[in-house]
Amino acid sequence: MVSDIEIMNKGIRCLLEKLGVVETERFIAVINKEKFDYTKWQRERFDHMSPEEFNEAAVAYSTDNPFCRKEQ
């Protein structure tokens, strides 16, 4: 099982790689300020999709996102 610290470290590395330092800091500030509810956000994002559209989006994300693959 991955520890919370390991998950946080991986998350920060992903943000830094994709956003850079300044935008990573902005992202964290927004999350802290807005009382962000990830589950609600995802539900609002995906509820309008059909199962087929959701599957296509999941496959595309998995293909495009290198962080989806397990580290060896």
C-alpha positions as CSV (number, residue, x, y, z in Angstrom):
1,M,0.0,0.0,0.0
2,V,1.3,3.5,-0.9
3,S,1.6,5.9,2.0
4,D,-0.1,9.3,2.0
5,I,3.3,11.0,1.7
6,E,4.2,8.9,-1.4
7,I,0.9,9.9,-3.0
8,M,1.5,13.5,-2.2
9,N,5.0,13.4,-3.6
10,K,3.8,11.8,-6.8
11,G,1.0,14.3,-7.1
12,I,3.3,17.3,-6.7
13,R,5.8,15.9,-9.2
14,C,2.9,15.5,-11.7
15,L,1.7,19.0,-11.1
16,L,5.2,20.5,-11.4
17,E,5.9,18.6,-14.6
18,K,2.6,19.6,-16.3
19,L,2.1,23.1,-14.8
20,G,5.5,24.4,-13.6
21,V,6.2,25.9,-10.2
22,V,4.0,29.0,-10.3
23,E,0.9,27.3,-11.7
24,T,1.3,24.4,-9.2
25,E,1.3,26.9,-6.4
26,R,-1.8,28.6,-7.8
27,F,-3.5,25.2,-8.1
28,I,-2.8,24.3,-4.5
29,A,-4.0,27.8,-3.4
30,V,-7.3,27.4,-5.3
31,I,-7.9,23.9,-3.9
32,N,-7.3,25.2,-0.3
33,K,-9.3,28.3,-0.8
34,E,-12.3,26.8,-2.5
35,K,-13.0,23.8,-0.2
36,F,-12.7,21.7,-3.3
37,D,-14.7,18.5,-3.4
38,Y,-13.0,16.2,-6.0
39,T,-15.9,13.7,-6.0
40,K,-18.5,16.4,-6.7
41,W,-16.4,17.9,-9.4
42,Q,-15.9,14.6,-11.1
43,R,-19.6,13.8,-10.8
44,E,-20.5,17.1,-12.4
45,R,-17.9,16.5,-15.1
46,F,-19.0,13.0,-16.1
47,D,-22.7,12.7,-15.2
48,H,-23.9,14.0,-18.6
49,M,-21.9,11.3,-20.4
50,S,-23.2,8.1,-21.7
51,P,-21.3,4.9,-20.7
52,E,-19.8,4.8,-24.1
53,E,-18.6,8.4,-24.0
54,F,-17.2,7.8,-20.5
55,N,-15.3,4.7,-21.7
56,E,-13.9,6.6,-24.6
57,A,-12.7,9.4,-22.3
58,A,-11.2,6.9,-19.9
59,V,-9.3,5.1,-22.6
60,A,-8.0,8.3,-24.1
61,Y,-6.9,9.6,-20.7
62,S,-5.1,6.3,-20.0
63,T,-3.4,6.4,-23.4
64,D,-2.3,10.1,-23.1
65,N,-1.3,10.1,-19.4
66,P,2.0,8.5,-18.6
67,F,1.2,8.6,-14.8
68,C,-1.5,6.0,-15.3
69,R,1.0,3.3,-15.8
70,K,2.3,1.4,-12.8
71,E,5.9,2.2,-11.9
72,Q,8.3,-0.8,-12.0
